[in-house]
Amino acid sequence: MNQDQVKQKLLAVEDAPMEFSVVFSGKKSGKVNGLYKVDSREIIIHNRNFDQGKTGDNLLLYTSIHEYAHHLHACRQGGKLPSRAHSSEFWAIFHALLEKAEAKKIYVDVFAGSPELADLTETIRKKYLRENGALVKEMGKHLLKAHELCTAIGVRFEDYVDRMLRIPRTAANMAIKMFEYDLNPATGADNMRFLAGIRDPENRQAAEAALIKGKSPDSVKVAIRQKNNDEMPEEPKLRLEKEKARLERTIASLTKRLEEVEKELAE
């Protein structure tokens, strides 16, 4: 597979609003398999890191899709990447691309090829993720009862959590919410904490259903944010205007502080 073929496969997965190029470095790297140069919009692939053949081509495509996700992320940001390249939004883009590539038979799901790994995955999900989630949810039930008892005897529940249970208050409150919201333990304790932080019942139920269906946590988080218009992609001009306003406020604050310091020095 050459670099032109890789680009055609990427475009077949999803079209890009900005032009880009795929470049094979012809080198072997011990650090990374590929990288994305945002200024020149180049996807660099260290193709000698991959063996020739179907397995090697599949791994090469995986790296290419990863770097392509950076390009699409930059496209949504007006041609620039945020300071944190591997954000939740990036992982959501990347995972969505992998799903599309698998559906179109462009990329092969590597996890599906190992029955032993599939069995182990099922064991981890049922025996540890589900059971751990169920235990934390049950603890929330008992914590709620402890809260009632603390109120009855006139002591602060927070003091009980701090000094008797010796656990973080946030952990105790999240466990209580898991029980009150009747969250599905199949999502696992970590995802249940995320779900417990969603106040809107409709959004919470939609997020839980997406996790159950197999969506990645980052994909679900970004979907919820976009639905609430918290992190909707902005037009480049609007984004720059907001950044300009923030900088002006910062400059004004620093200028005022500088004047105060100079006055104190003069006195």
C-alpha positions as CSV (number, residue, x, y, z in Angstrom):
1,M,0.0,0.0,0.0
2,N,1.4,3.4,-1.0
3,Q,0.7,6.9,0.3
4,D,-1.8,7.7,-2.4
5,Q,-3.8,4.6,-1.7
6,V,-3.8,5.5,2.0
7,K,-5.2,8.9,1.3
8,Q,-7.9,7.5,-0.9
9,K,-8.9,5.1,1.8
10,L,-9.0,8.0,4.4
11,L,-11.2,10.0,2.1
12,A,-13.5,7.0,1.6
13,V,-14.0,6.8,5.4
14,E,-14.8,10.5,5.6
15,D,-14.3,13.5,3.4
16,A,-12.1,16.4,4.7
17,P,-13.1,20.0,4.3
18,M,-9.5,21.0,4.0
19,E,-6.8,19.6,1.6
20,F,-4.1,17.4,3.2
21,S,-1.3,15.0,2.1
22,V,-0.1,11.7,3.2
23,V,3.7,11.3,3.2
24,F,5.6,8.0,3.8
25,S,8.9,9.0,5.5
26,G,10.7,5.8,4.4
27,K,12.1,5.6,7.9
28,K,11.7,3.5,11.0
29,S,11.0,5.3,14.2
30,G,11.2,3.8,17.7
31,K,9.1,6.7,19.2
32,V,6.0,7.1,17.0
33,N,4.4,5.4,14.0
34,G,3.2,8.7,12.6
35,L,2.5,12.4,13.2
36,Y,0.5,15.2,11.9
37,K,1.9,18.6,10.9
38,V,-0.9,21.1,11.2
39,D,0.9,24.0,9.5
40,S,1.5,22.1,6.3
41,R,-1.5,19.7,6.8
42,E,0.8,16.7,6.3
43,I,0.2,13.2,7.7
44,I,3.6,11.6,8.1
45,I,3.7,7.8,8.3
46,H,6.9,6.0,9.3
47,N,6.0,3.2,6.9
48,R,9.1,1.1,7.8
49,N,7.6,0.5,11.2
50,F,5.0,-1.8,9.6
51,D,5.5,-5.3,8.1
52,Q,4.3,-5.9,4.5
53,G,1.1,-7.8,4.2
54,K,-2.5,-7.6,5.3
55,T,-1.7,-7.3,9.1
56,G,0.9,-4.7,8.5
57,D,-1.4,-2.7,6.2
58,N,-4.1,-2.8,8.8
59,L,-1.8,-1.4,11.5
60,L,-0.6,1.2,9.0
61,L,-4.2,2.2,8.4
62,Y,-4.8,2.4,12.1
63,T,-2.0,4.9,12.4
64,S,-3.2,6.8,9.4
65,I,-6.7,7.1,10.7
66,H,-5.3,8.4,14.0
67,E,-3.4,11.1,12.3
68,Y,-6.3,11.9,10.0
69,A,-8.4,12.4,13.1
70,H,-6.0,15.2,14.1
71,H,-6.5,16.7,10.6
72,L,-10.3,16.6,10.9
73,H,-10.0,18.0,14.4
74,A,-7.9,20.9,13.1
75,C,-10.5,21.5,10.3
76,R,-13.2,22.0,13.0
77,Q,-10.9,24.5,14.7
78,G,-10.4,26.7,11.6
79,G,-7.1,25.0,10.7
80,K,-5.5,25.1,14.1
81,L,-5.1,22.5,16.8
82,P,-5.8,23.2,20.5
83,S,-2.9,23.1,23.0
84,R,-4.1,19.7,24.2
85,A,-4.1,17.6,21.0
86,H,-5.4,14.4,22.5
87,S,-8.6,15.9,24.0
88,S,-12.0,14.2,24.4
89,E,-13.1,15.7,21.1
90,F,-10.1,14.2,19.3
91,W,-10.8,10.7,20.7
92,A,-14.5,11.0,19.8
93,I,-13.5,11.9,16.2
94,F,-10.9,9.0,16.1
95,H,-13.3,6.4,17.5
96,A,-16.0,7.5,15.0
97,L,-13.6,7.1,12.1
98,L,-12.6,3.6,13.2
99,E,-16.3,2.6,13.4
100,K,-16.9,4.0,9.9
101,A,-13.7,2.3,8.5
102,E,-14.8,-1.0,10.0
103,A,-18.3,-0.7,8.6
104,K,-16.9,0.0,5.1
105,K,-14.4,-2.9,5.4
106,I,-11.5,-0.5,5.0
107,Y,-10.1,-1.3,8.4
108,V,-10.4,-4.7,10.2
109,D,-11.4,-4.8,13.8
110,V,-8.3,-6.3,15.4
111,F,-10.1,-7.3,18.6
112,A,-12.6,-9.5,16.8
113,G,-9.8,-11.8,15.6
114,S,-8.9,-13.3,19.0
115,P,-11.6,-15.6,20.6
116,E,-9.4,-15.8,23.7
117,L,-9.3,-12.0,24.1
118,A,-13.1,-11.9,23.5
119,D,-13.7,-14.4,26.3
120,L,-11.3,-12.4,28.6
121,T,-13.1,-9.2,27.8
122,E,-16.5,-10.7,28.7
123,T,-15.0,-11.9,32.0
124,I,-13.7,-8.4,32.8
125,R,-16.9,-6.8,32.0
126,K,-19.2,-9.2,34.0
127,K,-17.0,-10.1,36.9
128,Y,-15.2,-6.8,37.5
129,L,-16.8,-3.8,35.8
130,R,-20.4,-4.8,36.5
131,E,-19.8,-6.2,40.0
132,N,-17.6,-3.1,40.9
133,G,-20.4,-0.8,39.7
134,A,-23.0,-2.8,41.6
135,L,-20.9,-2.6,44.8
136,V,-20.4,1.2,44.6
137,K,-24.1,1.7,43.8
138,E,-25.0,-0.5,46.9
139,M,-22.6,1.5,49.0
140,G,-24.5,4.6,47.9
141,K,-27.7,3.1,49.3
142,H,-26.1,2.5,52.7
143,L,-24.5,6.0,52.6
144,L,-27.9,7.5,52.1
145,K,-29.1,5.6,55.2
146,A,-26.1,6.9,57.1
147,H,-27.0,10.4,56.1
148,E,-30.5,10.0,57.5
149,L,-29.1,8.6,60.8
150,C,-26.6,11.4,61.1
151,T,-29.4,13.9,60.7
152,A,-31.5,12.1,63.3
153,I,-28.7,12.3,66.0
154,G,-27.8,15.9,65.0
155,V,-24.3,15.4,63.5
156,R,-22.9,16.4,60.2
157,F,-22.8,13.7,57.5
158,E,-19.7,15.3,56.1
159,D,-17.9,14.8,59.4
160,Y,-19.0,11.2,59.4
161,V,-17.6,10.7,55.9
162,D,-14.3,12.5,56.8
163,R,-13.5,10.9,60.2
164,M,-15.4,7.6,60.3
165,L,-15.3,6.3,56.7
166,R,-12.2,8.3,55.8
167,I,-13.2,8.6,52.1
168,P,-13.4,11.7,49.9
169,R,-16.8,13.5,50.2
170,T,-17.1,13.7,46.4
171,A,-16.8,9.9,46.2
172,A,-19.5,9.5,48.8
173,N,-21.8,12.0,47.1
174,M,-21.3,10.3,43.7
175,A,-22.1,6.8,45.2
176,I,-25.3,8.2,46.6
177,K,-26.3,9.7,43.2
178,M,-25.5,6.4,41.5
179,F,-28.1,4.8,43.8
180,E,-30.7,7.6,43.5
181,Y,-30.4,7.7,39.7
182,D,-30.6,3.9,39.5
183,L,-27.6,3.7,37.1
184,N,-26.9,0.5,35.3
185,P,-23.8,-1.2,36.9
186,A,-23.0,-2.8,33.5
187,T,-21.4,0.6,32.5
188,G,-18.8,0.2,35.3
189,A,-18.1,2.3,38.3
190,D,-16.0,4.9,36.5
191,N,-18.7,5.5,33.8
192,M,-21.3,5.6,36.5
193,R,-19.5,8.5,38.2
194,F,-19.5,10.3,34.9
195,L,-23.3,9.6,34.5
196,A,-23.9,10.7,38.0
197,G,-22.5,14.1,37.1
198,I,-25.1,14.7,34.4
199,R,-28.0,16.6,36.0
200,D,-30.5,16.4,33.1
201,P,-32.3,13.1,33.3
202,E,-32.8,12.9,29.5
203,N,-29.1,13.5,28.8
204,R,-28.1,11.0,31.5
205,Q,-30.3,8.3,30.1
206,A,-29.1,8.9,26.5
207,A,-25.5,8.8,27.7
208,E,-26.1,5.5,29.6
209,A,-27.8,4.0,26.6
210,A,-24.9,5.0,24.3
211,L,-22.3,3.4,26.7
212,I,-24.3,0.2,26.9
213,K,-24.4,0.1,23.1
214,G,-20.6,0.2,23.0
215,K,-19.8,3.9,22.4
216,S,-16.5,5.1,24.0
217,P,-16.7,7.4,27.1
218,D,-15.1,10.2,25.1
219,S,-17.6,9.9,22.3
220,V,-20.5,10.1,24.8
221,K,-19.0,13.0,26.6
222,V,-18.5,15.0,23.5
223,A,-22.0,14.2,22.2
224,I,-23.5,15.4,25.5
225,R,-21.5,18.6,25.4
226,Q,-22.5,19.3,21.8
227,K,-26.1,18.7,22.6
228,N,-25.9,21.3,25.4
229,N,-24.0,23.7,23.1
230,D,-21.1,23.7,25.6
231,E,-18.4,22.9,23.0
232,M,-20.1,23.4,19.7
233,P,-17.5,24.0,16.9
234,E,-17.2,27.7,16.5
235,E,-16.6,29.8,13.4
236,P,-12.9,30.9,13.2
237,K,-13.9,34.6,13.4
238,L,-16.1,34.1,16.4
239,R,-13.4,32.0,18.2
240,L,-10.8,34.7,17.5
241,E,-13.1,37.4,18.7
242,K,-13.6,35.6,22.0
243,E,-9.9,35.0,22.4
244,K,-9.3,38.7,21.7
245,A,-11.8,39.7,24.4
246,R,-10.2,37.4,26.9
247,L,-6.7,38.8,26.2
248,E,-8.0,42.4,26.5
249,R,-9.4,41.6,29.9
250,T,-6.2,40.0,31.0
251,I,-4.1,42.9,29.7
252,A,-6.3,45.4,31.5
253,S,-6.1,43.4,34.8
254,L,-2.3,43.2,34.5
255,T,-1.9,46.9,33.6
256,K,-3.9,47.9,36.7
257,R,-1.8,45.6,38.9
258,L,1.4,47.0,37.4
259,E,0.2,50.6,38.2
260,E,-0.5,49.5,41.8
261,V,3.0,47.9,42.2
262,E,4.7,51.0,40.7
263,K,2.8,53.2,43.1
264,E,3.8,51.0,46.1
265,L,7.5,51.1,45.0
266,A,7.4,54.9,44.6
267,E,6.0,55.3,48.2
